[in-house]
Amino acid sequence: MRVKLHSLTNRKADLLTREYEAFQTEVHGGDADLYSATDQQASKVQRQKDPNPDTEQPVVLRNDVFDVSYDEDTVLSSWWVKVPVYDPERGRGNSIWCPAHVPYKDEQLVREGDVRDSELVHRDGDWYVHLVVKRSVTVQDEYDDVLAIDMGARWVATCAFLSDRKTAFYGEKVRRIREHYKQLRKSIGKAKPRQGQQVVERIGDAEARKVDDRLHKIARQIVEDAEERNAIIVVGDLGGVRKDNDKGRYVNDKTHKMPFARLLNYIEHKAHDAGIDVQLVEEYDTSKTCNRCACEGVRETQGRFECPECGLDDNADKNGALNIGKRALGKFSKPLSEAGAVLAQPETQVIVHRDDEPANLSVSVGSTPSGGTPRL
């Protein structure tokens, strides 16, 4: 969650600025005075990420040296965040308590949860702590359906229920936002070559906020749909999608910049809050295989899947999502009521192996126009 620091004295603001700039120096291979624990985190970021010199990295706040506290008796703020900083006047590490605004909807979580390593971020002149709070949740172990999700370049998420193949397509507005700001950056770069860089950075922040808002709404709708049908959520694992996967500049630009990891994180967070489990399954070959007969199909266009064996002609992303769902069922070695995925007719307990058609699910597949009917 994002916690905003406010009403900072000049001294506290200066110390935060100094710590932030020193952290940037360290993560880019330089040497600066930092709070000792933060210095260790900077070395870890530099070693693991090797960030580009022109990028800013959030300051990692180790959970054992910073704190969040509530005090309803203070006038300036009820919430306070203790931020570790290096104090040059003392020549050693110190901590400063900063007044903070915690969103009302998250207050209970902060009170009851376990605060983990978090991040200090400077954006548009304001200071924020991206607070990470861990809490235990209980997810149910019996479901009546499976909601499978295929993530891709055209649709950020294609969601299909296995029981009746009902499908929803998400991401048109995400594409619109990204394309709008891509063109805007081009026009600004040409018109104002000197001042353009600062403007482009501000544009990037605006784009990120709008995309993030859409991702939250998409994740919320997906989880609500799963709740309505008591469905477990399964997602194709895109680990390594950006490695050794050169499909040309146009497709690479769309695929490599789509926020798959963020969307998955939001889905998992909201699903676990609702008591719904989320599982990742291997996505390999799900886009090439017919979900009806398991034969290899052809894709004459990016959006269509055709099977030469059984004649299936359907949306390619929908076909991939259904294959992901069936592959998830193949993971279970117990009757589905014990494995956490009871199907649409719970009295029929079956073990479904990969590429087998579930005995109690409809095998009829309707044709969806290329691109489907998107849900915005």
C-alpha positions in Angstrom: 0.0 0.0 0.0 1.1 3.6 -0.5 1.5 5.7 2.6 2.2 9.4 2.1 4.5 11.4 4.4 3.3 14.9 5.1 4.0 18.1 7.1 7.7 17.4 7.1 10.0 20.0 8.8 12.8 21.3 6.6 15.4 19.2 8.6 13.4 16.0 8.0 12.9 16.7 4.4 16.6 17.4 3.9 17.6 14.2 5.6 15.2 12.2 3.5 16.5 13.9 0.3 20.1 13.2 1.4 19.4 9.5 2.1 17.5 9.1 -1.2 20.4 10.7 -3.2 23.0 8.7 -1.4 21.1 5.5 -2.1 21.1 6.3 -5.8 24.8 6.8 -5.7 25.4 3.5 -4.0 23.1 1.4 -6.3 24.9 2.8 -9.3 28.3 1.8 -8.1 29.4 4.9 -6.2 30.3 5.5 -2.6 28.2 7.5 -0.1 27.3 7.6 3.6 24.1 5.7 4.3 22.4 4.2 7.4 24.2 0.9 7.8 21.2 -1.4 7.1 20.1 0.7 4.1 23.7 0.6 2.8 23.5 -3.2 2.8 20.2 -3.1 0.9 21.8 -0.7 -1.7 24.6 -3.2 -2.3 22.1 -6.0 -2.8 20.1 -3.9 -5.3 23.3 -3.0 -7.2 24.4 -6.7 -7.2 21.0 -8.2 -8.2 19.5 -5.6 -10.5 22.6 -3.8 -11.9 20.2 -0.8 -12.7 20.7 1.5 -15.6 22.5 4.8 -14.6 19.6 7.0 -15.6 17.1 5.2 -13.4 16.1 5.9 -9.9 15.6 3.1 -7.4 13.3 3.2 -4.4 15.2 3.2 -1.1 14.7 -0.2 0.6 13.7 0.1 4.2 14.6 -3.0 6.2 11.7 -4.0 8.5 13.9 -4.3 11.6 15.0 -0.7 11.4 11.9 1.2 10.5 8.4 1.2 12.0 4.8 2.3 11.7 3.0 3.6 14.7 -0.5 4.9 15.6 -1.1 7.5 18.2 -4.5 9.1 18.3 -3.5 11.7 20.8 -1.1 13.6 18.5 -2.5 16.7 16.8 -0.4 16.7 13.6 -1.1 13.1 12.6 -2.4 9.9 14.1 0.0 7.7 12.0 3.8 8.0 12.1 6.6 6.3 10.2 10.1 5.9 11.5 12.6 6.2 8.7 16.3 5.3 9.2 18.7 7.9 7.8 22.3 8.9 8.1 22.7 12.1 10.1 25.8 14.0 8.9 25.7 16.3 11.9 26.2 13.3 14.2 28.3 11.3 11.8 26.2 8.2 12.2 22.9 6.6 11.6 19.7 8.1 13.1 15.9 7.7 12.8 13.3 10.3 12.2 9.6 10.0 12.8 7.5 11.4 10.0 3.8 12.1 10.0 2.0 9.9 7.5 -1.4 9.3 5.9 -2.5 5.7 5.9 -5.6 5.1 3.7 -8.6 4.4 5.9 -9.3 1.1 4.1 -5.8 -0.2 5.0 -5.6 0.9 8.7 -6.8 -2.4 10.1 -4.3 -4.3 7.9 -1.5 -2.1 9.2 -2.6 -2.6 12.8 -2.9 -6.4 12.6 -0.4 -7.3 10.0 3.4 -7.9 10.0 5.3 -5.0 8.4 8.0 -6.3 6.1 10.8 -4.7 4.1 9.3 -1.6 2.4 10.4 1.2 0.1 10.8 5.0 0.3 9.8 6.7 -3.0 10.1 10.4 -4.0 7.6 11.4 -6.7 6.5 14.9 -7.9 8.0 16.5 -4.8 6.2 14.3 -2.3 7.5 11.4 -0.2 5.8 8.0 0.0 6.5 4.7 1.7 5.3 1.7 -0.3 4.4 -0.3 2.7 4.5 -4.1 2.6 2.4 -5.8 5.2 2.2 -9.6 5.6 -0.8 -11.3 7.1 -2.2 -14.8 7.2 -5.2 -15.6 5.2 -7.2 -18.8 4.9 -8.2 -20.0 1.4 -10.9 -22.5 0.8 -10.1 -26.0 -0.4 -13.3 -26.8 -2.4 -14.4 -25.1 -5.6 -17.2 -25.5 -8.1 -15.4 -24.3 -11.2 -12.1 -23.2 -12.6 -11.3 -19.7 -13.9 -8.3 -19.9 -16.2 -6.3 -16.8 -17.2 -4.1 -16.4 -20.3 -1.9 -13.3 -20.3 -0.8 -11.9 -23.7 0.2 -9.0 -25.8 -3.3 -8.3 -27.3 -5.3 -8.8 -24.1 -3.5 -8.4 -20.8 -5.8 -11.1 -19.5 -8.2 -13.5 -21.2 -10.3 -15.3 -18.6 -12.4 -18.5 -19.3 -14.5 -20.7 -17.1 -14.1 -24.4 -17.7 -17.7 -25.2 -16.9 -19.3 -23.4 -19.8 -16.4 -21.7 -21.6 -17.7 -18.2 -20.8 -14.9 -15.9 -21.6 -14.0 -12.2 -20.8 -11.2 -10.2 -22.4 -9.4 -7.4 -20.4 -6.9 -4.8 -21.4 -8.2 -2.6 -24.3 -8.0 0.5 -22.1 -4.5 -0.5 -20.9 -3.4 -0.6 -24.6 -5.0 2.7 -25.3 -3.3 4.4 -22.4 0.1 3.0 -23.4 -0.3 3.9 -27.0 -1.4 7.5 -26.1 1.6 8.2 -24.0 3.9 6.5 -26.4 2.8 8.9 -29.2 2.9 11.8 -26.7 6.5 11.1 -25.8 7.5 11.0 -29.4 5.9 14.4 -30.1 7.4 16.0 -27.1 10.9 14.6 -27.9 10.8 16.2 -31.3 9.3 19.5 -30.3 11.4 20.2 -27.2 14.7 18.3 -27.4 16.2 20.2 -24.4 13.3 20.3 -22.0 11.8 17.1 -23.3 13.4 14.7 -20.9 11.9 16.2 -17.7 8.5 16.3 -19.4 8.8 12.7 -20.5 9.5 11.7 -16.9 6.4 13.4 -15.7 4.4 11.7 -18.5 5.8 8.4 -17.5 4.6 8.8 -13.9 1.1 9.8 -15.2 1.0 6.7 -17.5 2.1 4.4 -14.7 -0.6 5.7 -12.4 -3.4 5.3 -15.0 -2.2 1.8 -16.0 -2.0 0.8 -12.3 -5.6 2.0 -11.7 -6.8 -0.1 -14.7 -4.9 -3.2 -13.4 -6.6 -2.9 -10.0 -10.0 -2.7 -11.6 -9.3 -5.7 -13.8 -8.0 -7.8 -10.9 -11.1 -6.8 -8.8 -13.5 -7.9 -11.6 -11.7 -11.2 -12.1 -11.9 -12.0 -8.4 -15.6 -11.0 -8.2 -16.3 -13.3 -11.1 -14.5 -16.1 -9.4 -16.3 -15.5 -6.1 -19.7 -15.6 -7.9 -19.0 -19.1 -9.2 -16.9 -20.3 -6.4 -14.0 -20.9 -8.8 -10.3 -21.5 -8.2 -8.1 -19.2 -10.3 -5.3 -20.6 -12.4 -2.9 -18.5 -14.4 -0.4 -19.4 -17.1 3.2 -18.9 -15.8 4.9 -16.3 -17.9 8.3 -16.8 -16.2 11.0 -16.2 -18.8 8.7 -14.7 -21.5 11.1 -11.9 -22.1 14.2 -14.2 -22.6 15.1 -15.8 -25.9 11.7 -14.7 -27.3 12.4 -12.3 -30.1 9.3 -11.9 -32.3 10.2 -8.6 -33.9 10.3 -5.0 -32.6 6.5 -4.4 -32.8 5.5 -7.6 -30.9 8.5 -7.3 -28.5 7.4 -3.8 -27.5 3.9 -4.9 -26.7 4.9 -8.1 -24.9 8.0 -6.8 -22.9 6.2 -3.8 -21.5 2.9 -5.4 -20.5 2.6 -5.4 -16.7 1.9 -9.1 -16.3 3.7 -9.5 -12.9 1.9 -6.5 -11.4 -1.5 -7.8 -12.6 -0.8 -11.2 -11.2 0.3 -9.7 -7.9 -3.0 -7.7 -7.6 -5.1 -10.8 -8.6 -3.3 -12.9 -5.9 -3.7 -10.2 -3.2 -7.4 -9.6 -3.9 -8.2 -13.4 -4.4 -6.5 -14.3 -1.1 -8.5 -11.6 0.7 -11.6 -13.3 -0.7 -10.4 -16.7 0.4 -9.7 -17.9 -3.2 -6.6 -19.8 -4.1 -4.5 -18.8 -7.2 -2.2 -21.4 -8.8 0.4 -21.0 -11.6 0.6 -23.6 -14.3 3.2 -24.2 -17.1 2.1 -22.3 -20.2 4.3 -24.1 -22.7 2.4 -25.0 -25.9 -1.0 -24.0 -24.6 -1.3 -21.5 -27.5 -0.5 -24.2 -30.1 -2.7 -27.0 -28.8 -6.4 -27.4 -29.5 -8.4 -27.3 -26.3 -11.0 -29.7 -27.7 -9.0 -32.6 -29.3 -5.4 -31.8 -28.1 -4.0 -31.7 -31.6 -1.6 -29.1 -32.9 -3.4 -26.2 -34.6 -2.6 -23.3 -36.8 -2.8 -19.5 -36.3 -3.3 -17.8 -39.7 -3.7 -14.6 -37.8 -2.6 -13.5 -34.3 -6.2 -13.6 -33.0 -7.5 -16.9 -34.5 -6.8 -20.5 -33.7 -7.9 -23.2 -36.1 -7.6 -27.0 -35.6 -7.2 -29.1 -38.8 -8.3 -32.2 -37.0 -11.6 -31.4 -35.3 -12.4 -28.1 -37.1 -12.3 -25.8 -34.1 -12.2 -22.2 -35.2 -12.0 -19.9 -32.2 -10.3 -17.0 -30.5 -6.6 -17.9 -29.9 -6.4 -16.4 -26.4 -9.5 -18.1 -25.4 -8.2 -21.4 -26.6 -5.0 -20.8 -24.6 -6.9 -20.0 -21.5 -9.0 -23.2 -21.7 -5.8 -25.2 -22.2 -4.3 -23.6 -19.1 -7.4 -24.5 -17.1 -7.3 -28.1 -18.2 -3.6 -28.4 -17.5 -4.3 -27.2 -14.0 -6.8 -30.0 -13.5 -4.1 -32.4 -14.6 -2.0 -31.4 -11.7 -4.3 -33.0 -9.2 -3.7 -36.6 -8.2 -6.6 -36.9 -5.7 -10.3 -36.7 -6.3 -11.0 -33.1 -7.1 -13.0 -32.5 -3.9 -9.9 -33.3 -1.9 -7.5 -31.5 -4.2 -9.3 -28.1 -4.0 -11.0 -28.1 -7.4 -14.5 -29.6 -7.3 -16.1 -29.2 -10.7 -19.5 -27.9 -11.8 -21.2 -31.1 -10.7 -19.5 -31.8 -7.3 -21.1 -35.2 -6.9 -19.0 -36.4 -9.8 -15.5 -36.8 -8.5 -12.9 -37.6 -11.2 -9.2 -37.4 -11.6 -8.5 -35.4 -14.8 -5.1 -35.8 -16.4 -3.5 -33.3 -18.8 -5.3 -32.9 -22.1 -8.2 -35.1 -21.1 -11.7 -33.6 -21.4 -13.3 -33.3 -17.9 -16.1 -35.9 -17.7 -18.5 -33.5 -16.2 -17.8 -30.3 -18.2 -19.5 -29.3 -21.5 -17.3 -30.0 -24.5 -19.2 -27.6 -26.8 -17.1 -24.7 -28.0 -18.7 -21.6 -29.4 -16.9 -19.5 -32.0 -15.7 -16.1 -30.8 -14.9 -13.3 -33.3 -11.2 -12.4 -33.4 -10.5 -10.2 -30.4 -13.7 -11.4 -28.8 -16.0 -9.2 -26.8 -13.8 -7.3 -24.5 -14.6 -6.2 -21.0 -13.1 -2.8 -20.5 
